[in-house]
Every structure is written in structure tokens, then in C-alpha cells.
């Protein structure tokens, strides 16, 4: 029940801040959300220092954040879980003290960088690294600076993330201890359990059919397609990826909301353009538009479409009733109940928290509020049980 409270409130903050970042198109949105999540988790652990609480809350938040009318989005799910696992493991190994919390904060915030890098590599392949490095070195040359290698760029980024990780840990520790001091002085939430309406978080549409054989097929197709493209040959890999994307893109067209967004296609076009300009910029016979770069960019674009289609298809098939029954059979009943409660309370949780503007104006007070509300939500969840 406590994990359901933490997971629900964490998901609420993710949705509030995430909506703001999405609307403003600010860069490093994932890193900002990782910072906010780290602050909340470290703060909650000061109130409820229970082993396993953070991982359970992370699993609940990941499912809640990833559910949409179309499909479960696996990217945010793995990112949130990575934050929770890192913080839980560090505290479990080193204890709940200043040094361990700072280390947990650094690793948690930095995990956003590694998650982003891995996601981009899965989506576009290793060719993207060369393009990024060439762009950075081109910019350094304009300022008369020496070129930087891949590791130097990575170390520079990690230095920045380390600073914000330390800040997240200190802020989380501060708001957690402050919430412990003030929560007894705060009146209980004016909310009755009858206001929480049951909702199904694994909802399957009436016209949506799932299949275990297709689930297995998609699980096998993703690594197979990437292997053929990267380690076999384009003559074999590209036809397989194009055929798969067309067939299952049509079958799961209702789940491909990402492909309907102009921003997604503009990103692909920008990748192709950058590849054409910067692919061989350090070569002696470089031309402003590289034919090889264009082909590399198109290959990355096709790869990205394959990844989006494949993971969308996989996300739909994971809603199969047999998968749900299997999870219940191995002891996931309590998890299902906890997610159901948190998901049902989510609209009220969001409405009771500060808006994105209030969070920006007064972040400390805004992050203390969910922690102070925790005991009241726990009481409501126990009444619902």
C-alpha cells in the first residue's frame, strides 16, 4: 500500500512536469524528470525507510506512466525502473546516510543520460555516435578549440550530471526531513474513499485482439532485425525490416500514435540532414552533402521506424489475458491490486498537487507537499483494500 502511494504520487509529478516539458519542447526533458524522481524517492525514503519500497514504487510508476490509450511505452518504463533500482541498491548496500544518498542521487540522475544514449543507439544505431561527435568537434573548431574524443565528451556530460545528482540528493534529504517535521501539523486530506473510482489499467479495447504466438514473434523479431541490419548485410536486413514494418505497422496502426506526430518525422529528417552534412566532415575530400551520409541517414530512419513499430506491437500483445493470468499465478496479485488503487486515485492525486507553474515558482514547497500527503493517502488506500 505504501508503494502504491509513492508510485501514484511519483506518477502524478511525472505527468504534471512531463506535460509542461512536452508543451514547451524544452531540451533534456528526461534528465529533468530524472532529477524530480530522484528528489521524490530520496524524500519518501526519509518518511518510510522500508527495504524494497523504492523498487516496488518504481514498478508501479513505470506501469502507470507507460499506459496510454494506444500502447504501453517501454522507453519511459525502463527509465523509471532504472532510477528506482539504482537508488534502492545503493541505499541497501551503504545505508540511509548522506554519502550513500549523494551516490544514489548521482547514479540515478546520470542513469537518464545512459538511458537516453542506449535508447538512441537502439533507435538509430552506432552511426549516430559518429555524427554527434563530428557535430561537437565542428562547433569546437569554430571557437578555435581542440577536437574532443568520444570519452572526453562523455566525461564532460557526466560531470554536469554528477553536479545535478548531488543537488537532487541534498534536496531530497532536505524535503524528506522537513516533511517528517511538518506532516503531524497538517490536517488530513478532505477526501473520501468513495471518490476513488475503480479503473482498469490493462484495458483492452473490444476490437483489439491479442495473441501469444504474435507476442513470441515480436520478441524474436526485434533482436533478429537489429542483428541482420548491423552484423549481416543491408541486402538481407533492410528487406526484412521494411516487410515487418509494413505488415505489422498496418496491423497495429491504432497503436502507432508516435508516427502521427509531425515532431517524430521532423526528427527523422533532421537526422538524415545531419548525417549528410557531418558524416565525413573530417575527411580531406569532404563535400557539404555526403552521398554516403545520406544513405546512412536513410538507413537510420528505416531502423527507427522498425523499432517504433516493433515495440508498439510488443506493447499491445503484452496486454494478453493469458499474460495477466500468468503474472497472477506467480504471485503478482498484490502488485496488480496496488497498481489498480494507484491508477484509480491518479486523477485526484494530480488535481491535489501544485501545477507546473507553481512547481517552477516554488519547487521546495511543491516537492514537500506530496510527502506530507503520504499518510493521508495511505489511510484512504487501506479503506479501499
C-alpha positions in Angstrom: 0.0 0.0 0.0 2.9 2.4 0.8 4.4 1.6 -2.6 1.1 2.4 -4.2 1.1 5.8 -2.5 4.6 6.6 -3.5 4.1 5.2 -7.1 0.9 7.2 -7.6 2.3 10.5 -6.3 5.5 10.0 -8.3 3.5 9.3 -11.5 1.4 12.4 -10.8 4.5 14.6 -10.6 5.9 12.9 -13.7 2.7 13.7 -15.6 2.5 17.3 -14.4 6.1 18.1 -15.1 6.2 15.9 -18.2 3.2 17.7 -19.7 4.9 21.1 -19.1 8.1 19.9 -20.7 6.2 18.4 -23.6 4.3 21.6 -24.3 7.4 23.8 -24.0 9.6 21.5 -26.0 12.5 22.1 -23.6 15.7 20.0 -24.1 16.9 17.4 -21.6 13.3 16.7 -20.5 14.2 13.2 -19.5 17.0 14.4 -17.3 14.7 17.0 -15.6 12.2 14.2 -14.9 15.0 12.0 -13.5 16.0 14.9 -11.2 12.5 15.3 -9.9 12.1 11.5 -9.5 15.3 11.2 -7.6 14.3 14.1 -5.2 10.9 12.4 -4.5 12.3 8.9 -3.9 15.0 10.1 -1.5 12.5 12.3 0.2 9.9 9.5 0.6 12.6 7.1 2.0 13.1 9.6 4.9 9.4 9.1 5.8 9.1 5.4 5.1 12.5 3.8 5.3 11.4 0.3 4.2 13.6 -2.1 2.2 12.1 -2.8 -1.2 9.8 0.2 -1.1 11.6 2.2 -3.8 11.7 -0.7 -6.3 8.0 -1.5 -5.8 7.1 2.1 -6.2 9.3 2.3 -9.4 7.5 -0.7 -10.9 4.1 0.8 -10.1 5.1 4.2 -11.5 6.6 2.7 -14.6 3.3 0.8 -15.4 1.2 3.9 -14.7 3.4 6.3 -16.7 3.6 3.9 -19.6 -0.1 3.2 -20.1 -1.8 5.2 -22.8 -4.9 4.6 -24.9 -2.7 3.0 -27.6 0.1 1.0 -26.1 2.5 0.6 -23.2 5.5 2.7 -23.9 8.5 0.7 -22.9 11.0 3.5 -23.0 9.7 5.5 -20.0 9.1 2.3 -18.2 12.7 1.2 -18.3 13.9 4.7 -17.5 11.8 4.9 -14.3 12.7 1.4 -13.2 16.4 2.1 -13.7 16.2 5.1 -11.4 14.4 3.1 -8.7 16.7 0.1 -8.9 19.8 2.3 -8.7 18.6 4.2 -5.6 17.3 1.1 -3.9 20.6 -0.9 -4.4 22.8 2.0 -3.2 20.7 2.5 0.0 20.5 -1.2 0.6 24.3 -1.6 0.3 25.5 1.6 2.0 22.6 2.6 4.3 20.5 5.7 4.6 23.2 8.3 5.1 24.4 11.5 3.4 27.2 9.8 1.5 25.1 6.9 0.2 22.2 9.3 -0.8 24.6 11.5 -2.7 26.0 8.5 -4.6 22.4 7.3 -5.2 21.5 10.8 -6.5 24.4 10.9 -8.9 23.8 7.4 -10.3 20.0 8.0 -10.6 20.3 11.3 -12.4 23.1 10.0 -14.6 21.0 7.0 -15.5 18.9 9.4 -17.6 22.0 10.1 -19.7 22.8 6.4 -20.2 19.2 5.5 -20.8 19.0 8.2 -23.5 22.2 7.1 -25.1 21.1 3.4 -25.2 17.6 4.4 -26.5 19.2 6.4 -29.3 21.6 3.6 -30.2 18.7 1.1 -30.3 16.6 3.5 -32.4 19.3 4.8 -34.8 22.4 2.5 -34.4 26.0 3.3 -33.6 26.4 5.6 -36.7 24.6 8.3 -34.7 27.7 8.5 -32.3 30.0 9.5 -35.2 27.5 12.1 -36.3 27.2 13.6 -32.8 31.0 13.6 -32.3 31.5 15.3 -35.7 29.0 18.0 -34.9 30.6 18.7 -31.5 34.1 18.9 -33.0 32.8 21.1 -35.8 31.4 23.5 -33.2 34.7 23.4 -31.2 36.7 24.3 -34.3 34.6 27.4 -34.8 35.8 28.6 -31.3 39.4 27.6 -32.0 39.3 24.7 -29.6 40.9 21.3 -29.9 38.8 18.4 -31.0 37.3 16.1 -28.4 37.1 12.4 -28.4 34.0 10.3 -27.5 35.2 9.6 -24.0 36.1 13.3 -23.3 32.6 14.3 -24.4 31.1 11.6 -22.2 33.2 12.7 -19.1 32.1 16.3 -19.6 28.5 15.3 -19.7 28.9 13.1 -16.6 30.4 16.0 -14.7 27.3 18.0 -15.3 25.1 15.1 -14.3 27.1 14.5 -11.2 26.5 18.1 -10.0 22.8 17.8 -10.5 22.8 14.3 -8.9 24.4 15.8 -5.8 21.8 18.6 -5.8 18.9 16.1 -6.2 20.2 14.0 -3.2 20.5 17.1 -1.0 17.1 18.5 -1.9 15.5 15.1 -1.4 17.1 14.7 2.0 16.0 18.2 3.0 12.4 17.9 1.9 12.1 14.4 3.4 13.3 15.6 6.8 11.1 18.7 6.6 8.1 16.6 5.7 8.7 14.4 8.8 8.6 17.6 10.9 5.5 19.2 9.5 3.2 16.3 8.5 1.8 15.9 12.0 0.8 19.6 11.9 -1.0 19.2 8.5 -4.7 18.3 8.5 -5.8 15.1 6.8 -6.9 15.2 3.2 -10.6 16.2 2.7 -11.2 13.1 0.6 -13.4 10.1 0.9 -12.6 6.7 -0.5 -15.8 6.7 -2.4 -14.3 9.4 -4.6 -11.7 6.9 -6.0 -13.4 5.1 -8.9 -12.0 1.7 -9.9 -10.2 1.8 -13.3 -8.6 -0.9 -15.3 -5.0 -0.1 -16.2 -4.6 -3.0 -18.6 -7.7 -2.1 -20.5 -8.2 -4.0 -23.8 -10.5 -2.4 -26.4 -13.3 -4.5 -27.7 -11.9 -4.5 -31.2 -8.3 -5.2 -30.0 -7.2 -8.8 -30.3 -4.1 -10.2 -28.8 -2.2 -13.4 -29.5 0.6 -15.3 -27.7 2.2 -16.5 -30.9 2.4 -12.9 -32.1 3.9 -11.9 -28.7 6.6 -14.5 -29.2 7.1 -13.4 -32.8 7.7 -9.8 -31.8 10.0 -10.7 -29.0 12.1 -12.7 -31.6 11.8 -10.1 -34.4 13.4 -7.2 -32.6 16.8 -8.7 -31.9 16.7 -10.6 -35.3 16.0 -7.4 -37.3 18.8 -5.5 -35.5 21.2 -8.4 -35.9 20.5 -8.7 -39.7 20.9 -4.9 -40.1 24.1 -4.4 -38.1 26.0 -7.7 -38.5 24.8 -9.4 -41.6 24.1 -7.3 -44.7 21.9 -4.5 -45.9 20.7 -6.7 -48.7 19.1 -9.0 -46.2 18.4 -6.8 -43.2 16.6 -3.9 -44.9 14.1 -6.1 -46.8 13.3 -7.9 -43.6 12.8 -4.7 -41.6 10.8 -3.0 -44.4 8.5 -6.0 -44.8 8.0 -6.4 -41.0 7.3 -2.6 -40.6 4.7 -2.5 -43.4 2.8 -5.7 -42.3 2.7 -5.0 -38.6 2.5 -1.3 -39.0 -0.8 -1.8 -40.7 -2.0 -4.4 -38.2 -1.2 -2.2 -35.1 -1.9 1.1 -36.8 -4.2 2.1 -33.9 -1.2 1.9 -31.5 1.2 3.9 -33.6 0.4 7.4 -32.2 4.0 8.3 -32.3 4.0 8.0 -36.1 1.1 10.5 -36.3 3.2 13.3 -34.7 4.9 15.8 -37.1 7.7 16.2 -34.5 8.7 12.5 -35.0 9.0 12.8 -38.7 10.9 16.1 -38.4 13.4 14.4 -36.1 14.0 11.7 -38.7 14.5 14.3 -41.4 16.9 16.2 -39.2 18.9 13.0 -38.6 19.2 12.4 -42.3 20.2 16.1 -42.9 22.9 16.0 -40.1 24.2 12.7 -41.4 24.5 14.1 -44.9 26.4 17.1 -43.7 28.6 15.8 -40.8 29.1 12.1 -41.7 32.6 12.5 -43.2 33.3 16.2 -42.3 36.8 15.3 -41.1 37.8 13.6 -44.4 40.2 15.5 -46.7 37.8 15.3 -49.7 34.7 16.2 -47.8 31.8 17.7 -49.7 29.0 19.7 -47.9 26.5 17.0 -48.8 27.8 13.4 -48.5 26.1 10.7 -50.5 27.3 8.1 -48.0 25.9 10.2 -45.2 22.5 10.4 -46.9 22.4 6.6 -47.2 23.5 6.2 -43.6 20.7 8.7 -42.5 18.1 6.8 -44.5 19.2 3.5 -43.0 18.9 5.0 -39.5 15.4 6.4 -40.4 14.2 2.9 -41.5 15.7 1.4 -38.4 13.9 3.9 -36.2 10.5 3.1 -37.9 11.2 -0.6 -37.4 11.9 -0.1 -33.7 8.8 2.1 -33.2 6.5 -0.5 -34.9 8.1 -3.5 -33.2 7.9 -2.1 -29.6 4.3 -0.8 -30.2 3.3 -4.2 -31.4 5.0 -5.9 -28.5 3.3 -3.5 -26.1 -0.1 -4.4 -27.4 0.5 -8.1 -27.2 1.7 -7.8 -23.6 -1.9 -7.0 -22.6 -2.9 -10.5 -23.4 -5.2 -12.0 -20.8 -3.0 -15.1 -20.6 0.0 -12.9 -19.7 -2.1 -11.3 -17.0 -3.2 -14.7 -15.7 0.4 -16.0 -15.7 1.5 -13.0 -13.6 -1.3 -13.6 -11.1 -0.2 -17.3 -11.0 3.4 -16.4 -9.9 2.3 -14.0 -7.2 1.7 -10.7 -8.9 -1.8 -10.3 -7.4 -0.7 -7.8 -4.8 1.1 -5.8 -7.4 -1.9 -5.8 -9.6 -4.1 -4.6 -6.7 -1.6 -1.9 -5.7 -1.4 -0.6 -9.3 -5.1 -0.6 -9.6 -5.6 1.5 -6.5 -2.9 4.0 -7.5 -4.3 4.2 -11.0 -7.8 4.8 -9.7 -6.6 7.6 -7.5 -4.4 9.2 -10.1 -6.8 11.9 -11.3 -7.5 13.1 -7.7 -3.7 12.9 -6.9 -3.0 15.1 -9.9 -5.7 17.6 -9.1 -4.5 17.9 -5.5 -0.9 18.7 -6.4 0.6 22.0 -7.5 0.5 22.9 -11.1 3.7 23.0 -13.3 3.8 26.8 -12.9 3.6 26.5 -9.1 6.3 23.8 -9.1 8.7 26.2 -11.0 7.9 29.2 -8.8 8.3 27.3 -5.5 9.9 23.9 -6.1 10.8 23.1 -2.5 7.3 23.7 -1.2 5.8 21.8 -4.2 8.0 18.7 -3.6 7.3 18.7 0.2 3.5 18.6 -0.4 3.4 15.0 -1.9 5.4 13.7 1.1 3.2 15.4 3.6 0.1 14.0 1.9 1.5 10.4 2.0 0.0 9.3 5.3 -3.5 10.5 4.3 -3.3 8.6 1.0 -2.2 5.5 2.8 -5.2 5.7 5.1 -7.5 6.0 2.1 -5.9 3.1 0.3 -6.3 0.9 3.4 -10.0 1.8 3.5 -10.3 0.7 -0.2 -8.5 -2.6 0.4 
